[in-house]
Amino acid sequence: MIIETESAEEWVKRAALGGGLRVEAGHRPTDDLVKIAVAASLRGDRVTFFGLNPRPLNDLLKIVAAGGLWQGRVNAELTSPGR
């Protein structure tokens, strides 16, 4: 499911329902992505953030770590979906 216009709170609610997510992340603040990653990881689900390029490495690490760095629950795609 790809919906670019929903708020972070809506994505957190979706993540809490389970099933995994694919979120366009290019325009979203890092803190919002962290919240979504945490919500997904609490259910043991995966979330894929795409369009993360360019974003500082520290931000990428913060996002991935929030979702369970070693469990592989967060995928970070640096390119946009059309590339």
Backbone atoms as SQL, in Angstrom:
CREATE TABLE atoms (id INTEGER PRIMARY KEY, chain TEXT, resi INTEGER, resn TEXT, atom TEXT, x REAL, y REAL, z REAL);
INSERT INTO atoms VALUES
  (1, 'A', 1, 'MET', 'N', 0.841, -1.160, 0.000),
  (2, 'A', 1, 'MET', 'CA', 0.000, 0.000, 0.000),
  (3, 'A', 1, 'MET', 'C', 0.894, 1.233, 0.000),
  (4, 'A', 2, 'ILE', 'N', 0.673, 2.145, -0.939),
  (5, 'A', 2, 'ILE', 'CA', 1.450, 3.370, -1.018),
  (6, 'A', 2, 'ILE', 'C', 0.488, 4.543, -0.973),
  (7, 'A', 3, 'ILE', 'N', 0.586, 5.329, 0.080),
  (8, 'A', 3, 'ILE', 'CA', -0.230, 6.535, 0.225),
  (9, 'A', 3, 'ILE', 'C', 0.704, 7.620, 0.726),
  (10, 'A', 4, 'GLU', 'N', 0.942, 8.640, -0.091),
  (11, 'A', 4, 'GLU', 'CA', 1.929, 9.651, 0.255),
  (12, 'A', 4, 'GLU', 'C', 1.401, 10.754, 1.153),
  (13, 'A', 5, 'THR', 'N', 0.105, 10.983, 1.189),
  (14, 'A', 5, 'THR', 'CA', -0.414, 12.178, 1.838),
  (15, 'A', 5, 'THR', 'C', -0.849, 11.977, 3.287),
  (16, 'A', 6, 'GLU', 'N', -0.852, 10.770, 3.775),
  (17, 'A', 6, 'GLU', 'CA', -1.334, 10.554, 5.129),
  (18, 'A', 6, 'GLU', 'C', -0.317, 11.006, 6.160),
  (19, 'A', 7, 'SER', 'N', -0.830, 11.411, 7.311),
  (20, 'A', 7, 'SER', 'CA', 0.031, 11.880, 8.391),
  (21, 'A', 7, 'SER', 'C', 0.779, 10.715, 9.025),
  (22, 'A', 8, 'ALA', 'N', 1.808, 11.050, 9.777),
  (23, 'A', 8, 'ALA', 'CA', 2.564, 10.018, 10.503),
  (24, 'A', 8, 'ALA', 'C', 1.657, 9.262, 11.460),
  (25, 'A', 9, 'GLU', 'N', 0.717, 9.956, 12.074),
  (26, 'A', 9, 'GLU', 'CA', -0.197, 9.314, 13.013),
  (27, 'A', 9, 'GLU', 'C', -1.053, 8.255, 12.319),
  (28, 'A', 10, 'GLU', 'N', -1.489, 8.546, 11.096),
  (29, 'A', 10, 'GLU', 'CA', -2.262, 7.563, 10.335),
  (30, 'A', 10, 'GLU', 'C', -1.415, 6.350, 9.999),
  (31, 'A', 11, 'TRP', 'N', -0.152, 6.584, 9.640),
  (32, 'A', 11, 'TRP', 'CA', 0.741, 5.463, 9.341),
  (33, 'A', 11, 'TRP', 'C', 1.022, 4.633, 10.584),
  (34, 'A', 12, 'VAL', 'N', 1.156, 5.294, 11.732),
  (35, 'A', 12, 'VAL', 'CA', 1.371, 4.559, 12.990),
  (36, 'A', 12, 'VAL', 'C', 0.167, 3.671, 13.280),
  (37, 'A', 13, 'LYS', 'N', -1.031, 4.188, 13.054),
  (38, 'A', 13, 'LYS', 'CA', -2.243, 3.383, 13.247),
  (39, 'A', 13, 'LYS', 'C', -2.258, 2.176, 12.312),
  (40, 'A', 14, 'ARG', 'N', -1.884, 2.388, 11.059),
  (41, 'A', 14, 'ARG', 'CA', -1.833, 1.279, 10.100),
  (42, 'A', 14, 'ARG', 'C', -0.798, 0.245, 10.515),
  (43, 'A', 15, 'ALA', 'N', 0.354, 0.722, 10.972),
  (44, 'A', 15, 'ALA', 'CA', 1.412, -0.190, 11.404),
  (45, 'A', 15, 'ALA', 'C', 0.950, -1.028, 12.591),
  (46, 'A', 16, 'ALA', 'N', 0.179, -0.431, 13.467),
  (47, 'A', 16, 'ALA', 'CA', -0.320, -1.152, 14.636),
  (48, 'A', 16, 'ALA', 'C', -1.295, -2.263, 14.254),
  (49, 'A', 17, 'LEU', 'N', -1.907, -2.153, 13.089),
  (50, 'A', 17, 'LEU', 'CA', -2.837, -3.180, 12.617),
  (51, 'A', 17, 'LEU', 'C', -2.116, -4.391, 12.049),
  (52, 'A', 18, 'GLY', 'N', -0.863, -4.198, 11.641),
  (53, 'A', 18, 'GLY', 'CA', -0.070, -5.303, 11.103),
  (54, 'A', 18, 'GLY', 'C', -0.181, -5.422, 9.603),
  (55, 'A', 19, 'GLY', 'N', 0.580, -6.368, 9.060),
  (56, 'A', 19, 'GLY', 'CA', 0.519, -6.648, 7.638),
  (57, 'A', 19, 'GLY', 'C', 1.634, -6.054, 6.819),
  (58, 'A', 20, 'GLY', 'N', 2.455, -5.209, 7.393),
  (59, 'A', 20, 'GLY', 'CA', 3.563, -4.615, 6.662),
  (60, 'A', 20, 'GLY', 'C', 3.148, -3.381, 5.891),
  (61, 'A', 21, 'LEU', 'N', 4.095, -2.493, 5.674),
  (62, 'A', 21, 'LEU', 'CA', 3.835, -1.225, 5.004),
  (63, 'A', 21, 'LEU', 'C', 4.947, -0.887, 4.026),
  (64, 'A', 22, 'ARG', 'N', 4.607, -0.066, 3.039),
  (65, 'A', 22, 'ARG', 'CA', 5.580, 0.541, 2.120),
  (66, 'A', 22, 'ARG', 'C', 5.253, 2.024, 2.106),
  (67, 'A', 23, 'VAL', 'N', 6.173, 2.837, 2.595),
  (68, 'A', 23, 'VAL', 'CA', 5.904, 4.258, 2.832),
  (69, 'A', 23, 'VAL', 'C', 6.867, 5.125, 2.025),
  (70, 'A', 24, 'GLU', 'N', 6.325, 6.094, 1.270),
  (71, 'A', 24, 'GLU', 'CA', 7.154, 7.078, 0.583),
  (72, 'A', 24, 'GLU', 'C', 7.688, 8.011, 1.661),
  (73, 'A', 25, 'ALA', 'N', 9.006, 8.076, 1.788),
  (74, 'A', 25, 'ALA', 'CA', 9.607, 8.750, 2.935),
  (75, 'A', 25, 'ALA', 'C', 10.384, 10.010, 2.589),
  (76, 'A', 26, 'GLY', 'N', 10.481, 10.346, 1.333),
  (77, 'A', 26, 'GLY', 'CA', 11.325, 11.458, 0.920),
  (78, 'A', 26, 'GLY', 'C', 10.976, 12.784, 1.552),
  (79, 'A', 27, 'HIS', 'N', 9.720, 13.065, 1.756),
  (80, 'A', 27, 'HIS', 'CA', 9.298, 14.360, 2.286),
  (81, 'A', 27, 'HIS', 'C', 8.938, 14.313, 3.769),
  (82, 'A', 28, 'ARG', 'N', 9.064, 13.166, 4.393),
  (83, 'A', 28, 'ARG', 'CA', 8.674, 13.027, 5.796),
  (84, 'A', 28, 'ARG', 'C', 9.854, 13.283, 6.725),
  (85, 'A', 29, 'PRO', 'N', 9.587, 13.949, 7.853),
  (86, 'A', 29, 'PRO', 'CA', 10.656, 14.163, 8.840),
  (87, 'A', 29, 'PRO', 'C', 11.157, 12.837, 9.413),
  (88, 'A', 30, 'THR', 'N', 12.424, 12.803, 9.768),
  (89, 'A', 30, 'THR', 'CA', 13.024, 11.598, 10.330),
  (90, 'A', 30, 'THR', 'C', 12.260, 11.120, 11.561),
  (91, 'A', 31, 'ASP', 'N', 11.852, 12.021, 12.420),
  (92, 'A', 31, 'ASP', 'CA', 11.132, 11.620, 13.637),
  (93, 'A', 31, 'ASP', 'C', 9.822, 10.905, 13.326),
  (94, 'A', 32, 'ASP', 'N', 9.141, 11.316, 12.262),
  (95, 'A', 32, 'ASP', 'CA', 7.919, 10.619, 11.856),
  (96, 'A', 32, 'ASP', 'C', 8.223, 9.207, 11.386),
  (97, 'A', 33, 'LEU', 'N', 9.302, 9.054, 10.644),
  (98, 'A', 33, 'LEU', 'CA', 9.682, 7.730, 10.156),
  (99, 'A', 33, 'LEU', 'C', 10.080, 6.815, 11.311),
  (100, 'A', 34, 'VAL', 'N', 10.707, 7.379, 12.315),
  (101, 'A', 34, 'VAL', 'CA', 11.062, 6.600, 13.510),
  (102, 'A', 34, 'VAL', 'C', 9.800, 6.090, 14.192),
  (103, 'A', 35, 'LYS', 'N', 8.797, 6.942, 14.337),
  (104, 'A', 35, 'LYS', 'CA', 7.536, 6.534, 14.966),
  (105, 'A', 35, 'LYS', 'C', 6.879, 5.382, 14.198),
  (106, 'A', 36, 'ILE', 'N', 6.867, 5.487, 12.890),
  (107, 'A', 36, 'ILE', 'CA', 6.265, 4.444, 12.057),
  (108, 'A', 36, 'ILE', 'C', 7.056, 3.143, 12.191),
  (109, 'A', 37, 'ALA', 'N', 8.380, 3.241, 12.185),
  (110, 'A', 37, 'ALA', 'CA', 9.233, 2.054, 12.316),
  (111, 'A', 37, 'ALA', 'C', 9.011, 1.358, 13.655),
  (112, 'A', 38, 'VAL', 'N', 8.908, 2.130, 14.716),
  (113, 'A', 38, 'VAL', 'CA', 8.674, 1.551, 16.046),
  (114, 'A', 38, 'VAL', 'C', 7.325, 0.847, 16.081),
  (115, 'A', 39, 'ALA', 'N', 6.287, 1.485, 15.556),
  (116, 'A', 39, 'ALA', 'CA', 4.952, 0.882, 15.567),
  (117, 'A', 39, 'ALA', 'C', 4.936, -0.438, 14.802),
  (118, 'A', 40, 'ALA', 'N', 5.587, -0.478, 13.665),
  (119, 'A', 40, 'ALA', 'CA', 5.627, -1.713, 12.878),
  (120, 'A', 40, 'ALA', 'C', 6.408, -2.796, 13.612),
  (121, 'A', 41, 'SER', 'N', 7.516, -2.433, 14.214),
  (122, 'A', 41, 'SER', 'CA', 8.356, -3.438, 14.872),
  (123, 'A', 41, 'SER', 'C', 7.690, -4.009, 16.116),
  (124, 'A', 42, 'LEU', 'N', 6.842, -3.249, 16.769),
  (125, 'A', 42, 'LEU', 'CA', 6.147, -3.758, 17.948),
  (126, 'A', 42, 'LEU', 'C', 5.249, -4.942, 17.603),
  (127, 'A', 43, 'ARG', 'N', 4.778, -4.990, 16.367),
  (128, 'A', 43, 'ARG', 'CA', 3.946, -6.106, 15.900),
  (129, 'A', 43, 'ARG', 'C', 4.780, -7.179, 15.208),
  (130, 'A', 44, 'GLY', 'N', 6.060, -6.904, 15.045),
  (131, 'A', 44, 'GLY', 'CA', 6.909, -7.857, 14.335),
  (132, 'A', 44, 'GLY', 'C', 6.751, -7.784, 12.832),
  (133, 'A', 45, 'ASP', 'N', 6.177, -6.694, 12.337),
  (134, 'A', 45, 'ASP', 'CA', 5.955, -6.519, 10.906),
  (135, 'A', 45, 'ASP', 'C', 7.095, -5.752, 10.270),
  (136, 'A', 46, 'ARG', 'N', 7.098, -5.773, 8.953),
  (137, 'A', 46, 'ARG', 'CA', 8.127, -5.058, 8.196),
  (138, 'A', 46, 'ARG', 'C', 7.558, -3.766, 7.631),
  (139, 'A', 47, 'VAL', 'N', 8.440, -2.795, 7.512),
  (140, 'A', 47, 'VAL', 'CA', 8.091, -1.550, 6.849),
  (141, 'A', 47, 'VAL', 'C', 9.224, -1.216, 5.888),
  (142, 'A', 48, 'THR', 'N', 8.833, -0.796, 4.690),
  (143, 'A', 48, 'THR', 'CA', 9.807, -0.363, 3.693),
  (144, 'A', 48, 'THR', 'C', 9.606, 1.125, 3.468),
  (145, 'A', 49, 'PHE', 'N', 10.652, 1.883, 3.688),
  (146, 'A', 49, 'PHE', 'CA', 10.649, 3.309, 3.393),
  (147, 'A', 49, 'PHE', 'C', 11.404, 3.495, 2.086),
  (148, 'A', 50, 'PHE', 'N', 10.789, 4.171, 1.125),
  (149, 'A', 50, 'PHE', 'CA', 11.489, 4.424, -0.134),
  (150, 'A', 50, 'PHE', 'C', 11.578, 5.916, -0.387),
  (151, 'A', 51, 'GLY', 'N', 12.515, 6.277, -1.258),
  (152, 'A', 51, 'GLY', 'CA', 12.740, 7.686, -1.558),
  (153, 'A', 51, 'GLY', 'C', 13.528, 8.400, -0.469),
  (154, 'A', 52, 'LEU', 'N', 14.400, 7.700, 0.211),
  (155, 'A', 52, 'LEU', 'CA', 15.147, 8.276, 1.322),
  (156, 'A', 52, 'LEU', 'C', 16.393, 9.050, 0.900),
  (157, 'A', 53, 'ASN', 'N', 16.713, 9.063, -0.372),
  (158, 'A', 53, 'ASN', 'CA', 17.913, 9.741, -0.828),
  (159, 'A', 53, 'ASN', 'C', 17.572, 11.165, -1.240),
  (160, 'A', 54, 'PRO', 'N', 18.271, 12.192, -0.902),
  (161, 'A', 54, 'PRO', 'CA', 19.410, 12.195, 0.006),
  (162, 'A', 54, 'PRO', 'C', 18.948, 12.447, 1.446),
  (163, 'A', 55, 'ARG', 'N', 19.488, 11.716, 2.333),
  (164, 'A', 55, 'ARG', 'CA', 19.225, 11.872, 3.760),
  (165, 'A', 55, 'ARG', 'C', 20.526, 11.516, 4.476),
  (166, 'A', 56, 'PRO', 'N', 20.885, 12.250, 5.505),
  (167, 'A', 56, 'PRO', 'CA', 22.137, 11.962, 6.201),
  (168, 'A', 56, 'PRO', 'C', 22.185, 10.534, 6.744),
  (169, 'A', 57, 'LEU', 'N', 23.363, 9.953, 6.730),
  (170, 'A', 57, 'LEU', 'CA', 23.549, 8.592, 7.215),
  (171, 'A', 57, 'LEU', 'C', 23.051, 8.433, 8.643),
  (172, 'A', 58, 'ASN', 'N', 23.286, 9.416, 9.492),
  (173, 'A', 58, 'ASN', 'CA', 22.817, 9.324, 10.882),
  (174, 'A', 58, 'ASN', 'C', 21.302, 9.202, 10.953),
  (175, 'A', 59, 'ASP', 'N', 20.585, 9.892, 10.072),
  (176, 'A', 59, 'ASP', 'CA', 19.125, 9.777, 10.029),
  (177, 'A', 59, 'ASP', 'C', 18.709, 8.372, 9.600),
  (178, 'A', 60, 'LEU', 'N', 19.379, 7.836, 8.582),
  (179, 'A', 60, 'LEU', 'CA', 19.060, 6.480, 8.114),
  (180, 'A', 60, 'LEU', 'C', 19.272, 5.458, 9.230),
  (181, 'A', 61, 'LEU', 'N', 20.377, 5.588, 9.938),
  (182, 'A', 61, 'LEU', 'CA', 20.656, 4.661, 11.038),
  (183, 'A', 61, 'LEU', 'C', 19.629, 4.784, 12.159),
  (184, 'A', 62, 'LYS', 'N', 19.201, 6.001, 12.436),
  (185, 'A', 62, 'LYS', 'CA', 18.189, 6.229, 13.472),
  (186, 'A', 62, 'LYS', 'C', 16.868, 5.555, 13.095),
  (187, 'A', 63, 'ILE', 'N', 16.478, 5.672, 11.839),
  (188, 'A', 63, 'ILE', 'CA', 15.223, 5.074, 11.360),
  (189, 'A', 63, 'ILE', 'C', 15.287, 3.551, 11.424),
  (190, 'A', 64, 'VAL', 'N', 16.353, 2.994, 10.889),
  (191, 'A', 64, 'VAL', 'CA', 16.490, 1.542, 10.844),
  (192, 'A', 64, 'VAL', 'C', 16.606, 0.962, 12.253),
  (193, 'A', 65, 'ALA', 'N', 17.372, 1.610, 13.116),
  (194, 'A', 65, 'ALA', 'CA', 17.535, 1.129, 14.489),
  (195, 'A', 65, 'ALA', 'C', 16.216, 1.167, 15.258),
  (196, 'A', 66, 'ALA', 'N', 15.378, 2.147, 14.981),
  (197, 'A', 66, 'ALA', 'CA', 14.097, 2.267, 15.689),
  (198, 'A', 66, 'ALA', 'C', 13.192, 1.078, 15.408),
  (199, 'A', 67, 'GLY', 'N', 13.341, 0.492, 14.233),
  (200, 'A', 67, 'GLY', 'CA', 12.493, -0.631, 13.865),
  (201, 'A', 67, 'GLY', 'C', 13.084, -1.989, 14.168),
  (202, 'A', 68, 'GLY', 'N', 14.212, -2.017, 14.821),
  (203, 'A', 68, 'GLY', 'CA', 14.827, -3.291, 15.139),
  (204, 'A', 68, 'GLY', 'C', 15.928, -3.611, 14.148),
  (205, 'A', 69, 'LEU', 'N', 17.053, -2.966, 14.319),
  (206, 'A', 69, 'LEU', 'CA', 18.158, -3.048, 13.378),
  (207, 'A', 69, 'LEU', 'C', 18.533, -4.474, 13.018),
  (208, 'A', 70, 'TRP', 'N', 18.588, -5.345, 13.966),
  (209, 'A', 70, 'TRP', 'CA', 19.085, -6.694, 13.705),
  (210, 'A', 70, 'TRP', 'C', 17.979, -7.662, 13.327),
  (211, 'A', 71, 'GLN', 'N', 16.727, -7.291, 13.449),
  (212, 'A', 71, 'GLN', 'CA', 15.634, -8.179, 13.089),
  (213, 'A', 71, 'GLN', 'C', 15.211, -8.046, 11.633),
  (214, 'A', 72, 'GLY', 'N', 15.744, -7.085, 10.918),
  (215, 'A', 72, 'GLY', 'CA', 15.410, -6.908, 9.508),
  (216, 'A', 72, 'GLY', 'C', 13.984, -6.450, 9.275),
  (217, 'A', 73, 'ARG', 'N', 13.439, -5.675, 10.198),
  (218, 'A', 73, 'ARG', 'CA', 12.040, -5.245, 10.076),
  (219, 'A', 73, 'ARG', 'C', 11.881, -3.950, 9.283),
  (220, 'A', 74, 'VAL', 'N', 12.967, -3.216, 9.106),
  (221, 'A', 74, 'VAL', 'CA', 12.898, -1.962, 8.356),
  (222, 'A', 74, 'VAL', 'C', 13.798, -2.072, 7.137),
  (223, 'A', 75, 'ASN', 'N', 13.216, -1.796, 5.988),
  (224, 'A', 75, 'ASN', 'CA', 13.980, -1.731, 4.745),
  (225, 'A', 75, 'ASN', 'C', 14.052, -0.275, 4.318),
  (226, 'A', 76, 'ALA', 'N', 15.226, 0.165, 3.922),
  (227, 'A', 76, 'ALA', 'CA', 15.416, 1.539, 3.484),
  (228, 'A', 76, 'ALA', 'C', 15.880, 1.539, 2.043),
  (229, 'A', 77, 'GLU', 'N', 15.046, 2.071, 1.157),
  (230, 'A', 77, 'GLU', 'CA', 15.392, 2.200, -0.252),
  (231, 'A', 77, 'GLU', 'C', 15.766, 3.649, -0.513),
  (232, 'A', 78, 'LEU', 'N', 16.965, 3.856, -1.017),
  (233, 'A', 78, 'LEU', 'CA', 17.454, 5.214, -1.192),
  (234, 'A', 78, 'LEU', 'C', 16.898, 5.885, -2.435),
  (235, 'A', 79, 'THR', 'N', 16.481, 5.129, -3.416),
  (236, 'A', 79, 'THR', 'CA', 15.993, 5.720, -4.657),
  (237, 'A', 79, 'THR', 'C', 14.480, 5.833, -4.629),
  (238, 'A', 80, 'SER', 'N', 13.961, 6.650, -5.503),
  (239, 'A', 80, 'SER', 'CA', 12.518, 6.781, -5.622),
  (240, 'A', 80, 'SER', 'C', 11.974, 5.574, -6.380),
  (241, 'A', 81, 'PRO', 'N', 10.673, 5.287, -6.287),
  (242, 'A', 81, 'PRO', 'CA', 10.121, 4.073, -6.886),
  (243, 'A', 81, 'PRO', 'C', 10.241, 4.003, -8.390),
  (244, 'A', 82, 'GLY', 'N', 10.359, 5.122, -9.083),
  (245, 'A', 82, 'GLY', 'CA', 10.434, 5.129, -10.525),
  (246, 'A', 82, 'GLY', 'C', 11.830, 4.950, -11.093),
  (247, 'A', 83, 'ARG', 'N', 12.818, 4.793, -10.220),
  (248, 'A', 83, 'ARG', 'CA', 14.211, 4.726, -10.690),
  (249, 'A', 83, 'ARG', 'C', 14.761, 3.342, -10.639);
